[in-house]
Amino acid sequence: MNDRALKGACVSGLNPKVFLLFLALLPQFIDQAAGWSITVQIIILALIHIAISGVVYMVVGFSAKAVLQARPRAATVVSRLSGGAMITIAAFLIIEHVIH
């Protein structure tokens, strides 16, 4: 695993939203009357989520890499648009914080 993949896995794995997702969504899929313990059910559901997320991230990552390497101008546009979006979101958050 290269440095970028390891960094991405760490950032995704340590993201608190993942834990909130598990706390909010997984309990509704737990069957207390099932033959498996609640712990085992949660672990299985978490592993399914990790596997599906991994596949989606890989497809998106490899697709984006292929498109952006083939079109350097598109890479520049995407970088500028995402940077502008981040600045806009930051400005809205600052304004909202000042107003409230």
Beta strands, then each sheet from edge to edge (+ up, - down):
end
